[in-house]
């Protein structure tokens, strides 16, 4: 799955390319934190967090080798339900995180199937190693500030409250990631173990387009739940041939169907369990 440096790079690009208000973002600082929020309690990014919540709960994902979060279901449960007069920057950020995870994980699953690589521990290690290298190609700077507004929106987060102490622990973790990107920055075009430079450049562009369009649709009062569903498989824009450069499919080409209100994913929090890595 994409690491926080990749999520941060997406946030910084979104905010550099357009006015936040065009995407329904009132507080970019809280939105940035929201893009980290789904990983706060899963157990491996913020090791000193006060509790653990299973990945399948935080990301609304089914137990697959590479889980694909149901971002559309998250939107229905936690974004659409925000009152008109309430702040939504944290939930918008968390939704953006799940959208990014969904498309990176979906494209990775499709890619390794096409090149004939079997799922397994070695494949997982190679995949995560490649994502780590790709994440360090970015010169990121974004670290959330512990403002009163951030703490308040975290406490009111409808999926699960994020304690103030865990807000601070998350900020410390992000500071370490930004610093590591500075110290261990990857210059030029990296050599990857499993994936390819074309895979990452095309998938980054696709995710950027999805985030931009989905957020603008939300801001305009339109329904963006065509994005990030777990029951719709859009054609991949990434070719398994490293020499091929497929054109990016329009996000609008993703099929639209109704969200399943009877989704079996549990909304209960299990504080004793860690999620998938």
N, C-alpha and C positions, 0 to 999 in steps of 0.2 A: 504494500500500500504506500501511497506517497507520504513522505515524512514531513515534519513541520517546516523545514526549509522550503519545500516545494509548495506547501499551502501558503506560506508567507509570500513567496514569489508571486503566486497568483493574486493574492490580496494587493500587493504593491502595484502590480500591473493594472488591475481593475481600477484602483484609485488614481493611477497616473493617466489612464486613458479617458476617464470620464468624471464628471462631477458626481460625488457620492449621492446627491439628492436624486439624480436620474435613475439610480438603482434602489431607491427607497432607504438609503443609509443616512441616518442623522448624526451618528457618532462613530467615525471611522475607528477610533481606539477600541470601542466595545465590539465593533464588527470584527476587528483583527483578533481579539480574544475569542470571539465566537468561533472563528476558524480553527482554534485549538481545542475548544471545549469538549468535543466528543471523545478526545483521547485522555482527558485529565484523570479519569478513574479506571482506565483499563489496566494499569499496573506496570507499564514499562517506559513511558515517556516522563511521567512525574512520579518517580519512585517513592517520594515521601508524602504522597497524597494520603488523606486520612482514611480512605476506604477504597474498596474495589467494586466495580460494577462490570458485569460481563460485557464483552464486545458486542454480542448479539443484541443486548439491550441498548447500549449507547449508540450503536450504529444501525439498529433495526435490520440486521443481516442474518441470513440463514447459514447454518454450519457447512460451508463448502471449503475446498482447498484454498481458494482465494475468494473470500466473502465479498458480496457486492451489496453495499447498503441500499436500503429502500428509501431514497431521499424523498420520493413522492409521498410516501406514507408519513414521513417526518413532517413534511409541509402540511399535510392534512391535519395532523395531530397537534402541531406546535407552532406553526406560522400562521395558518389561516385562522386560528382561534385567538390570536392576539387582539385585544380590544383596540378599536380605532384610535383611542386617545392614549394608548400605552406605547412604551418604547419597544422596538422589535429588533434592535441591532444585534443583540446576542443570538437570538434564534435565527436571524438571517445568516449570521456567520456560521453557526452550526450547520444550517442547511447547506450552505456553500461547501463546507468541509465534506459533508456526505455526498453531495453531487460530485465533487472532485474524486473522492475515493471510489465512487461507483464507476465512473468512466475509466479511471486508471486501472482499476481491478478488472473491469470487463474487458478492456483492450488487452491487458496482460494475459488473461485466460484464453482469449481468442488466439493471440499470437503464439503462445507456447503449444496450443493444440495444433495449429497449422504447421509448425516446424517439427512436430512429432516428439516433443519433450514430455515425458511422463511426470505427473505430479509426484511430489515426495519431498523429503527433508532437504536433499541436495538442491533440488529446483528452488525451494523456498529460500535457501541461503543465497543462491546465485541471484535470484530476483531481488531480494532485499539489499544485497550488496550493490546491485546496479542502481537501485533507487537511491541508495546512500551517495553513490558517486554523482548521479545526476543532480541531487539536491545541493551538492557542494559546488556546482557550476554557477550558482547564483550569488550575486553580491547583495545580500539582504541586510536590512537594518531594522525591520519592524519588531519592536518589543512593546507590548501593551503597558500603559501606565495604570497604577492602582487607584483610579479615581473613585469618588463616591458613586458616580453613575454606573461604573463597571461593577462594583461590589453589589449595588442594589439589583442590577439586572441578573447577576449570577445567583443571588439569593432567591430571586423570583422565577428562575428558569423552570418552565413547566415540566420538563422531562425528569429532571432531578436537580435539586438545589446544589450550588457549588459554594462551599463555605469560604469565608474570607481568607482563612489560613491557606486553603487550597488555591485560591486566586493568586496569593503571593508565591506559593510553591510553583505554580504554573509559570508565572513571570520569570522566576529564577531559572526554570528549565529552558524557557525560550531565550533568556540571556546567554545561557551556555551554548545553545544551538547557533545563535547568531555569531557568537565569538568563535566557535569551531569553524563556521563557514569562512570567517576572516583568516584564521590561522591555517586551515587546511583547504583553502580554496582550490578548485580544480580549474586550470586554465585550458583553453583550446577544446578540441573535440575528444572526449574520453574514449577509451577502449572498454567495452562492457563484456561481461561474462555470458549473459543470456540474451539480453535485449540489445537494441541497436540505437545509434544516434538518431536515425530516422524515426524509430518508434517513439522516442521521447519528444522530439521536436513536433511531430504530428499530433501526439496525444496532448502535449501541453497546449498547442493551438486549439485543439478541439475542446478541451476543458475550459480554456479561456472564453471561447465563443459560447459555450453552454452557460457558464456562470453569468456572462454579460447579458445574454438574452433572457435567461430565467429571472434574474434580478429585475431587469427592465419590465418584463411582463408582470411581475409581482407589483412593482411600483405603479404600473398603469392599471391595476385592478383586474388583470387578465389571469387566466388559470395556467400556471407553469408546471402542473403535475404530469405533463408529457415527458418531463426530464427525470432521469434517475429512478425509473421503475425497475423492480426485480422480475417483472413478468413480460417485459418487452426487450427484445434483442435487436438493436439497430445494426445495420451493416457496418463493419469495422472500416475505419479510414486508414488503418495501418496495414501495409503489405508485408507479408513474411519475407519477401525478397529484399535484402538490405539495399540493393541497387535501385529499387523501384521507389518512386515518389508519388503516392496516390494523393489525389486532391481531397481536401477536407470536406466531408459531407455536411450539409447545412443542418444545424440542430433542429430546425423546423421539420426535418424529415423523420424525426422519431415519432413512431406511431402513438396515438392517444387512445387510452381506454380508461374505464372507470377504476378508481382505487377500490381495492377489496376491503370493505369495512370489517370483514371477519378474519382479517389476517391473523394467523396463529402465533405470530411473534409475541413473546411475553413482554409485558410492560413492567413486570415486577423487578425490583432491584435485589440482586443477590450480592451482598457486600463481601462475601467470602471468596468469590470466584474471580479469576483473571480471564480475560478474553483471549482470542487468538492473536498471535503475533504475525 
